[in-house]
């Protein structure tokens, strides 16, 4: 790049020299011919030519500008221009950098989750097996025998791997913790071409004989967090759900799984699945479908052919095993769809894209506000620099050249902002990495700034720089030659002002959208914080237990829970203790189909142990709680909530009534409890049925206990459980308040983001309004002076300025409100029952914007009102 | 003072160059010489100042240049009018005529 430009410059110089010398030589020759002495002729020729060097410089300026070096010149010029107004540059760079940084952060996160290619061998020929579902494609899961058929008979794949997630209690160094890992086929790592960070990975040899290969590979992140990155980990043993495994290696940092966001703690071979899942039937049964499959296309087989072959294979398997179908479920197996490895199936992919889209919308608004702000400021600068431009036109610069130079300047500005933005993005992604998601599944979002992300930011900076720099650049270059002497003709001034008005109105509108979003999210959040099922949630603690993984059946599990309850209740500081199937905050309780007095209903249903209501602080209104006497062989009893009871028996009398559970089973209502605020979208309490744990078939329950205050009992609870069953992990131990905080994390993050960016947008909009109003009134100084001279009172002038600002604000508020209303309607589902048209939020945000606008206008208005007519008129 | 002259010459010099080139391609020296001859040596410009003007007009696309052989067989750069140049010439001529008519009107004794 450098050398050719340098050569061209040399060539241009040479040509100019040649041309000018030719002129002088010809002139000399003419003088000689006219009879002058040679020396006199040469002297005279040089004299009449004028200053040779100056002419050459001027020529070079014109010529040089059309080549590559003009670019360097423009950059130098632009840099000087920016350095000359540090205030403008700082504000502009900051307002843009925030937007670019935020957008880059969102992009890098989406990139990590959705778009970055997997670090596996020849990913192009690897396809995951999905099926066509009612809402787009979804993961196709198969049984272990099905998987063997896929490997043996499909013809579509050269090789097929299978995997599934495994939820386990991982016991290491005398401590058991819940861990989320993967059970994979022996060819999993070889097929993906992954190399270990340490030791070895699993091989086909580890997947030969069921139960005979107790080896495990540790995920890199888990190796770092639980083992401190200790190289001596290879050869150590750990226990998974009570079974001992030997660690043979550590997976590499860059590879987690075929979904890069899912970072398993461990990988064990499929040959050990009976141990990990405590389910020996998995090797034989075609009924339990849980394996996800990914295959490498056989040479010469197209994706479409493979899809057809697999669909046929599935239907053949179905036909060969009529026991897989009940009479009602006679639908043929769904069609197979192959998706590039790592891509999410349609239903999940759409949801993720939706989230990404929402985030992009928020940061896009910030970016737009920043851009509008900077464009407005540049427009004002362009006006100030009209004089400079006119002079340069006179000196021989073309308009195109001026536009290009202005664009270079704005491009430079946006690129600097882009660089600062990338730095901000690095900080923001680091901050994001410290947030733990409220899920048991280990997410690893490696949102690093790679080449793709950098390219994105650069492109973003350049595109926005060009788009928003164009209007000011065109305005600047429109300078008239006459502009040196006179002011630009009036109509252009009006047009320019109108453009700036548009920018300010746009800013106010976008700011309103952000602030309304933040307001709605905040209100929804406050509402969500009150969804505790009972009273005094800060004293209630929970932890999930999963003895099912250790092979416990119902009877053994009930005995274990009985012992756990006794031990925990005996702890000092524990007031009461109970169990519940799922402590789902924000709904998601299972529903069950019941029949009451001949009417069918699908209320939500929870399985709870005795003392649950007391523990959570839910009042028993009538009847009794579950008791130890409600055993598995005793008559079935249920407790219903108020809504359920009123629904069927408005005038009380629900006690003693019976509810049908199908298959001839029915239960007696023995109690009525108050409606808990169980649901986040709790516009209305829903009917709820509680079933006794002792009469259910559940094995995995969540322990809940209420403390009296004082030191937390968590550690003691952990040892109590460990003493009873060392391999049982305590899952997600936390207080009820913490559980609610976790459940509402997405809304808290969204609210905080919208709020923070709303404030940034507000600050930018204030700057924009202030700049515009001061600027237009500086332009109108003469007119105002004239008005004052003609008898206008200062109050009138003040009002004039304020009204102009207010008009802009109101226009922006109107547009923004319409925009926000439309957008939030699309997002109502996220708002916990706060209406999208929540008037209070809109009104307060609008009022805030009006106040802020008036403040921004106040200073320029006061200045305008103080204009001394004599000075103002003399200025003209 | 100097700038005033340059400004005054700005439009005029362009017009003179365009007029000269409208009769056919010439190199810079001949352009200068012809302007001097035509104006009966009244418009004596510093000859060098012609070149930045030529470069600028080329940049604007009014004229094009090409290296060729001069009448005494030396390499010289020849300028010719482009279509845009012809249009510009017509326009500037009109403007000039209007301005000079106006000036004459003003100067005519009352």
Interface residues (C-beta under 8 A of the other chain):
Chain A: X15 X16 X18 X19 X20 X22 X23 X25 X26 X27 X29 X30 X48 X49 X50 X51 X52 X54 X55 X58 X59 X61 X62 X63 X65 X66 X394 X396 X398 X401
Chain B: X7 X10 X27 X28 X29 X32 X33 X46 X47 X48 X49 X51 X52 X55 X56 X59 X60 X70 X72 X74 X75 X76 X77
